[in-house]
């Protein structure tokens, strides 16, 4: 799976249209290998694991700026 930021404006809503026609942020999920992807077995650990390298790089980058 690949993830990227996505922006959209809902054009229809249920009974509480608080976000109707307002810009919303979200995540687009792209399945890169349909033969290997099993939606029944995919779980949160798979999603978080896909971000492990980027998360470690962010942690290294922010470390000098932490106050405590």
Secondary structure as GFF3:
##gff-version 3
##sequence-region A 1 68
A	DSSP	beta_strand	2	9	.	.	.	ID=ss1
A	DSSP	beta_strand	23	30	.	.	.	ID=ss2
A	DSSP	alpha_helix	44	50	.	.	.	ID=ss3
A	DSSP	alpha_helix	52	62	.	.	.	ID=ss4
A	DSSP	three_ten_helix	63	65	.	.	.	ID=ss5
###
